[in-house]
Amino acid sequence: MDGSVTRRTALLGVAGLTLSACAGSEEPTASPSRSASSSPSASASGSASPSPSPSASATAEALPPVERRISLPALMREEFEGGPVRRVRRQAVTDAYERWEVTYPAGGTTVSGILLRPLGRGPFPAVVLNHGYIEPSVYVTGQGLAREQDYLARAGFVVLHTDYRGHAASDPAGDLERESRLGYTRDALHAVATLKQLPAVDPDRVAMLGRSMGGGVTLNALVAQPGAVRAAVVYASVSSAFTENLDQFTIPNRPESAQRLAAQFGTRREAPDFYAGLSSRTYFDRVTEPVLIHHGTSDDTCPPRWSRRTDRLLRDAGADSTLRLYRGEEHAFVPQWPQSMERTVRFLRRRLRA
């Protein structure tokens, strides 16, 4: 999960730098349209730069303009090729699958993770797992979605759980890569491309599942690379508006990171396009895959209203979104987790049908 909200006293010290509205304020949902020259910090390191080659999924003309290098539109123009999986150590062999510690390439970054391969010939459908927030300094490989790893592998899916850069045995991550979640999104998309190269995987039947912060990573991936996966599942997700996550998590827990964002890119009042450009909801019209959202009504870490809003905005944008609410369920998702996973597997099998 994205951490309990602590250090509330830090809010007052950072609010003047980063906030122009109270916690829980919503971002504009329209695509940013101002030119780079009109942006208050266009000359900063996050300003517009020549775009790399567009991805195969869309031409440059069909994409939102890149006004800042640190943005989802910039990510939309990147290529995600993944690469060969390096098996580091076999952790276990169960009655249903093998479990390996692995690494894979994510552009110029090496990322560690866990690979679970069902026993048998295959090819199998596959799922990339994006875990929630765990302090990187204490994180160990494969942490965060252990229940889902086992459940999905036993259901016949190849599973690649990405640790993300800056976690476990992965290469280090910069502060902006972490706080923007763009680095983690890159790792998830390279994990998809990596899975599709495995002989045991059917490349036409790959999905993504993310929890809490990983739900936000999954939504970012869907808008950045439509068509990369065939379906997506998000559990107890963070908000699809970057500023709501900033208010709920970054300012109370990592105020120095919020200060750096405001100093480099401006406050949300000064640079609304910057914050909208890091919000997946700004680009929900690009989502082409069906999405299943699970959320507990008693979640006080990621309020259920966030998923209600995300689901409504996805559907308003024409996406195939389904929201499942679980009465009394908290962020950890314990009592009704088996039911949610039964629904998840049914959803994935239906959507990944050959």
C-alpha positions in Angstrom: 0.0 0.0 0.0 1.1 3.7 -0.2 1.8 4.0 3.4 -0.3 5.3 6.3 -0.6 9.1 6.5 1.9 10.3 9.1 3.9 13.4 10.0 0.8 15.7 9.5 2.7 18.6 11.0 4.9 18.7 7.9 1.9 19.6 5.9 1.9 23.2 7.0 5.5 23.7 6.0 5.1 22.3 2.5 1.6 23.6 1.7 2.7 27.1 0.8 5.0 25.6 -1.8 2.9 22.9 -3.4 -0.7 23.5 -2.6 -3.2 26.0 -3.8 -6.2 23.9 -2.9 -7.1 21.7 0.0 -6.4 17.9 0.2 -8.6 15.9 -2.2 -8.9 18.6 -4.8 -9.4 17.3 -8.3 -7.3 18.0 -11.4 -8.5 19.1 -14.8 -9.4 16.1 -16.9 -8.8 17.8 -20.3 -5.5 17.3 -22.0 -2.9 20.1 -21.4 -2.8 22.3 -24.5 -0.5 25.2 -23.6 2.7 25.5 -25.6 6.0 24.9 -23.9 6.9 28.6 -24.2 3.9 29.6 -22.1 4.7 27.1 -19.4 6.1 28.9 -16.3 9.1 26.5 -16.0 9.6 25.5 -19.6 13.4 26.1 -19.3 13.7 23.7 -16.3 15.0 20.2 -16.7 11.5 18.9 -17.1 10.7 21.1 -20.0 9.9 20.0 -23.5 12.7 18.3 -25.5 12.8 16.7 -28.9 10.6 13.7 -28.9 12.0 10.2 -29.5 10.5 8.0 -32.1 6.8 7.3 -31.6 5.8 3.9 -30.5 4.2 1.4 -32.9 0.8 1.9 -31.2 0.3 5.5 -32.4 1.9 8.1 -34.6 3.3 11.3 -33.1 0.4 13.3 -34.7 -2.1 11.2 -32.7 -0.4 11.8 -29.4 -0.8 14.7 -26.9 2.0 17.3 -27.2 5.0 16.9 -25.1 5.3 20.1 -23.0 7.6 18.6 -20.4 10.1 15.8 -20.4 8.7 14.6 -17.1 5.2 13.7 -18.3 3.0 10.9 -19.6 3.0 12.3 -23.1 6.7 11.9 -23.2 6.4 8.3 -22.0 3.9 7.7 -24.8 6.7 8.2 -27.3 9.1 5.7 -25.8 9.8 2.2 -27.1 9.4 -0.7 -24.7 11.3 -3.7 -25.8 12.1 -5.5 -22.6 14.7 -8.3 -23.2 15.9 -11.7 -22.0 15.1 -12.8 -18.5 18.1 -13.7 -16.5 17.3 -16.4 -13.9 19.3 -15.6 -10.8 18.1 -18.3 -8.4 15.3 -20.8 -8.2 13.4 -20.2 -5.0 11.0 -23.1 -5.0 9.2 -25.8 -7.0 5.6 -26.4 -5.9 3.0 -28.9 -7.1 1.9 -26.2 -9.6 4.8 -23.9 -10.6 8.4 -23.0 -10.4 9.4 -19.7 -8.7 12.5 -17.8 -9.7 14.4 -14.7 -8.7 15.1 -12.9 -12.0 16.3 -9.7 -13.6 15.2 -8.1 -16.9 16.3 -5.0 -18.9 14.1 -1.9 -18.8 15.8 0.4 -21.3 19.2 1.1 -19.8 18.1 -0.1 -16.3 18.2 -3.6 -14.9 15.2 -4.5 -12.8 14.8 -7.4 -10.5 11.6 -9.4 -9.8 10.0 -12.8 -9.4 9.0 -15.1 -12.2 6.5 -17.9 -11.6 6.0 -20.4 -14.4 3.2 -23.0 -14.2 4.3 -26.6 -14.7 3.5 -28.0 -18.2 4.1 -27.1 -21.8 2.2 -23.9 -22.4 2.1 -21.5 -23.9 0.3 -19.8 -21.0 -1.4 -16.5 -20.5 0.6 -14.1 -18.4 0.3 -11.3 -15.9 2.6 -8.5 -14.9 2.2 -7.6 -11.2 2.8 -4.0 -9.9 3.1 -3.9 -6.2 2.0 -1.0 -3.8 4.3 1.3 -1.9 6.8 -0.3 0.3 9.7 1.7 1.6 12.5 0.9 -0.9 15.2 0.7 1.8 13.4 -2.3 3.5 11.9 -3.9 0.4 12.9 -7.4 -0.6 12.4 -9.0 -3.9 8.9 -10.2 -4.7 7.4 -8.4 -1.7 3.9 -7.0 -1.7 1.8 -9.3 -3.9 2.7 -12.8 -2.6 -0.9 -14.0 -2.4 -1.6 -12.9 -6.0 1.6 -14.5 -7.3 0.6 -17.9 -5.9 -3.1 -17.7 -6.8 -2.5 -16.6 -10.4 0.3 -19.2 -11.0 -1.9 -21.9 -9.7 -4.6 -20.7 -12.1 -2.3 -21.3 -15.0 -0.8 -17.8 -15.6 2.9 -17.0 -16.0 3.5 -14.2 -13.5 6.3 -11.6 -13.6 6.3 -9.5 -10.4 8.4 -6.4 -11.0 10.4 -5.0 -8.0 10.7 -1.6 -9.8 14.0 0.3 -10.1 15.4 1.4 -6.8 14.1 -1.8 -5.1 15.8 -5.1 -4.1 18.4 -6.0 -6.7 17.3 -3.4 -9.3 19.5 -0.5 -10.4 19.0 2.7 -8.4 16.2 5.2 -9.2 16.3 9.0 -9.2 13.9 11.0 -7.0 11.9 12.2 -10.0 11.5 8.7 -11.3 10.1 7.6 -8.0 7.8 10.5 -7.2 6.4 10.9 -10.7 6.0 7.0 -10.9 7.1 7.3 -14.5 10.2 5.1 -13.7 8.0 2.4 -12.2 5.6 2.7 -15.2 8.6 2.1 -17.6 9.6 -1.0 -15.6 6.0 -2.4 -15.8 5.8 -1.8 -19.6 9.3 -3.4 -20.2 8.1 -6.3 -18.1 5.2 -6.8 -20.5 7.5 -6.8 -23.5 9.8 -9.2 -21.6 7.0 -11.6 -20.9 6.0 -11.7 -24.5 9.4 -13.0 -25.5 9.3 -16.0 -23.2 8.6 -19.3 -25.0 6.2 -20.3 -22.3 4.0 -17.2 -22.8 1.3 -16.6 -25.4 2.2 -13.0 -26.4 -1.4 -12.3 -27.4 -2.7 -13.1 -23.9 -0.8 -10.8 -21.5 -2.5 -8.7 -18.7 -1.4 -6.4 -15.9 -2.5 -6.2 -12.3 -1.6 -3.4 -9.8 -2.3 -2.8 -6.2 -2.5 0.6 -4.4 0.4 2.6 -5.8 0.7 -0.2 -8.4 -2.8 0.5 -9.4 -1.7 4.0 -10.4 1.3 2.5 -12.2 -1.1 0.2 -14.1 -3.4 3.1 -15.1 -0.3 5.0 -16.3 0.7 2.1 -18.4 -2.7 1.8 -20.0 -2.6 5.5 -21.2 1.0 5.4 -22.2 0.9 2.3 -24.4 -2.6 1.3 -25.5 -2.6 -2.3 -26.7 0.5 -3.4 -24.7 -1.8 -5.7 -22.6 -5.2 -7.2 -23.3 -6.7 -6.4 -19.9 -6.0 -4.8 -16.5 -7.0 -5.2 -12.9 -6.4 -2.6 -10.2 -6.9 -3.2 -6.4 -7.4 -0.4 -3.8 -5.8 2.0 -6.2 -4.3 5.4 -5.5 -6.0 8.3 -7.3 -5.7 8.8 -11.1 -5.1 12.5 -10.2 -1.5 13.2 -9.3 -2.3 16.0 -6.9 -4.6 13.9 -4.8 -1.7 11.4 -4.2 0.6 14.3 -3.5 -1.8 15.5 -0.8 -2.5 12.1 0.7 1.0 10.6 0.6 3.9 12.7 -0.5 3.4 15.9 1.5 2.7 14.2 4.8 5.4 11.5 4.4 8.0 12.9 2.1 7.7 16.7 2.3 11.2 17.2 1.0 10.2 15.5 -2.3 7.1 17.7 -2.6 9.3 20.8 -2.0 11.6 19.7 -4.8 8.7 19.3 -7.2 7.4 22.7 -6.4 10.8 24.4 -6.6 11.6 22.7 -10.0 8.3 22.8 -11.8 6.1 25.2 -9.9 3.1 24.9 -7.6 -0.1 23.5 -9.0 -1.5 27.0 -9.3 1.6 28.1 -11.3 2.0 25.0 -13.4 -1.3 23.1 -13.6 -0.3 21.4 -16.8 2.7 19.8 -15.2 0.5 18.0 -12.6 -2.2 17.2 -15.1 0.5 15.7 -17.3 1.3 13.2 -14.6 -2.3 12.2 -14.1 -3.6 9.2 -16.0 -7.1 10.5 -16.0 -6.0 13.4 -18.3 -5.6 10.7 -21.0 -8.3 8.2 -20.3 -9.6 8.6 -23.9 -6.5 6.5 -24.8 -7.5 3.4 -22.8 -8.4 0.5 -25.1 -8.3 -2.4 -22.7 -11.1 -3.6 -20.3 -10.4 -2.6 -16.7 -11.6 -4.3 -13.5 -11.4 -2.2 -10.3 -11.6 -3.7 -6.8 -12.0 -1.4 -3.8 -13.1 -1.7 -0.2 -15.7 0.7 1.2 -13.7 1.0 4.5 -10.3 1.8 2.9 -8.9 4.8 4.7 -5.6 4.7 2.9 -6.9 5.1 -0.6 -10.5 6.4 -0.3 -13.0 4.5 -2.3 -14.2 7.8 -3.9 -11.0 7.7 -5.9 -11.9 4.5 -7.6 -15.5 5.7 -8.1 -14.2 8.7 -9.8 -11.7 6.8 -11.9 -14.3 4.3 -13.0 -16.7 7.1 -14.0 -14.1 9.0 -15.9 -12.9 5.8 -17.7 -16.5 5.1 -18.8 -17.1 8.7 -19.8 -14.0 8.4 -22.0 -15.4 5.3 -23.7 -13.4 2.7 -21.8 -14.7 -0.7 -20.7 -14.5 -0.3 -16.9 -16.1 -2.3 -14.1 -15.9 -1.3 -10.5 -16.5 -3.9 -7.7 -17.0 -2.4 -4.2 -16.6 -4.6 -1.1 -18.6 -3.5 1.9 -16.5 -3.2 5.0 -13.3 -4.2 3.3 -10.2 -2.2 4.3 -7.0 -1.4 2.3 -5.3 -4.8 3.1 -8.2 -6.7 1.4 -8.4 -9.8 3.7 -11.9 -11.2 4.3 -13.2 -10.8 0.7 -9.9 -11.2 -1.1 -10.7 -14.8 -2.2 -13.9 -13.6 -3.8 -12.1 -10.7 -5.5 -9.5 -13.1 -6.9 -12.2 -15.5 -8.2 -13.6 -12.5 -10.1 -10.2 -11.5 -11.3 -9.4 -14.9 -12.8 -12.8 -15.1 -14.4 -12.3 -11.6 -15.9 -8.8 -12.4 -17.2 -9.7 -15.8 -18.7 -12.7 -14.2 -20.5 -10.7 -11.2 -21.7 -7.6 -13.1 -22.6 -9.5 -15.8 -24.5 -7.5 -16.8 -27.6 
